[in-house]
């Protein structure tokens, strides 16, 4: 099982058909959760930060990110599987790729070459 942090008070237990397992990370725009899809597969679910729910510009940026990620070749990034809204919260679902973060890879080993 991948490394993750427990859910916090206020975190949704479910978003649509996705059951949240734990937190993978958090940034200024969103929180990324490890979740289980309907069939049981692990996925990553990025949810727009609650304080940005009413910010039309932030919502547009979030949706633009999903649209741009869908255009990237599958070998370059995790595929976007779903984009939705549940209980007024925007979310993006992508493949879950188990392993250390890109940040950790670069911090430990320096810049990656083109093949990596």
C-alpha positions as CSV (number, residue, x, y, z in Angstrom):
1,X,0.0,0.0,0.0
2,X,1.4,3.5,-0.9
3,X,2.4,6.0,1.7
4,X,-0.4,8.5,2.7
5,X,-1.6,10.6,5.6
6,X,-4.9,9.9,7.4
7,X,-7.9,11.9,6.4
8,X,-8.5,15.0,8.6
9,X,-11.6,16.4,10.1
10,X,-13.6,18.1,7.4
11,X,-12.2,15.8,4.6
12,X,-14.9,14.2,2.6
13,X,-15.1,10.4,3.0
14,X,-16.5,10.1,-0.6
15,X,-16.7,12.3,-3.7
16,X,-19.1,10.8,-6.2
17,X,-18.2,7.2,-6.7
18,X,-14.7,7.6,-5.1
19,X,-14.0,6.6,-1.5
20,X,-11.2,8.6,0.0
21,X,-8.4,6.5,1.7
22,X,-6.0,9.2,2.8
23,X,-4.1,12.3,1.9
24,X,-1.2,12.2,-0.5
25,X,-0.4,16.0,-0.5
26,X,-1.6,19.5,-0.4
27,X,-0.8,22.7,-2.3
28,X,-2.2,26.2,-2.7
29,X,-4.8,25.1,-5.3
30,X,-5.9,21.7,-4.0
31,X,-5.6,18.6,-1.8
32,X,-4.7,15.3,-3.4
33,X,-6.2,12.2,-1.9
34,X,-5.6,8.5,-2.4
35,X,-9.0,7.0,-3.2
36,X,-10.6,3.8,-4.4
37,X,-12.7,3.9,-7.6
38,X,-15.9,2.0,-7.9
39,X,-14.1,-1.2,-9.1
40,X,-11.5,-1.0,-6.3
41,X,-8.6,0.5,-8.2
42,X,-6.5,3.1,-6.5
43,X,-6.7,6.6,-8.0
44,X,-5.5,10.1,-7.1
45,X,-8.3,12.6,-6.5
46,X,-7.3,16.3,-6.5
47,X,-10.0,18.5,-4.9
48,X,-10.0,22.3,-5.2
49,X,-9.3,23.9,-1.8
50,X,-12.6,24.8,0.0
51,X,-11.6,28.5,0.3
52,X,-11.5,28.6,-3.5
53,X,-14.9,27.1,-4.1
54,X,-16.5,30.5,-4.7
55,X,-13.6,31.9,-6.7
56,X,-14.7,31.8,-10.4
57,X,-11.1,32.4,-11.6
58,X,-9.7,29.6,-9.4
59,X,-12.4,27.2,-10.7
60,X,-11.5,28.1,-14.3
61,X,-7.8,27.5,-13.7
62,X,-8.6,24.1,-12.0
63,X,-10.7,23.0,-15.0
64,X,-8.1,24.3,-17.4
65,X,-5.5,22.2,-15.7
66,X,-7.6,19.1,-16.2
67,X,-8.2,19.9,-19.8
68,X,-4.4,20.5,-20.4
69,X,-3.5,17.3,-18.6
70,X,-5.8,15.3,-20.9
71,X,-3.8,16.5,-23.9
72,X,-0.5,15.2,-22.6
73,X,0.7,11.9,-23.9
74,X,0.0,9.0,-21.6
75,X,3.7,8.0,-21.2
76,X,4.5,11.5,-19.8
77,X,2.0,11.8,-17.0
78,X,-0.8,10.0,-15.1
79,X,-3.9,9.9,-17.3
80,X,-6.9,12.1,-16.2
81,X,-9.8,9.6,-15.7
82,X,-12.6,11.9,-14.6
83,X,-13.4,15.5,-13.8
84,X,-16.5,16.2,-11.7
85,X,-18.3,18.1,-9.0
86,X,-19.7,16.5,-5.8
87,X,-21.4,18.5,-3.1
88,X,-20.2,21.7,-4.9
89,X,-16.5,20.6,-4.8
90,X,-14.6,20.4,-8.0
91,X,-12.3,17.4,-8.4
92,X,-9.9,15.8,-10.9
93,X,-9.3,12.0,-10.8
94,X,-6.1,10.6,-12.3
95,X,-4.3,7.3,-12.4
96,X,-2.4,6.7,-9.2
97,X,1.3,6.0,-9.8
98,X,2.9,4.5,-6.8
99,X,6.4,5.7,-6.0
100,X,8.2,8.7,-4.6
101,X,7.2,12.2,-5.7
102,X,9.0,14.1,-8.5
103,X,10.1,16.5,-5.9
104,X,11.7,13.7,-3.9
105,X,13.3,12.2,-7.0
106,X,15.0,15.5,-7.9
107,X,16.0,16.3,-4.4
108,X,17.6,12.9,-4.0
109,X,19.2,12.4,-7.4
110,X,19.3,15.8,-9.1
111,X,17.6,16.7,-12.4
112,X,16.2,13.9,-14.5
113,X,17.3,13.2,-18.1
114,X,14.9,13.2,-21.0
115,X,14.2,9.4,-20.7
116,X,13.3,9.6,-17.0
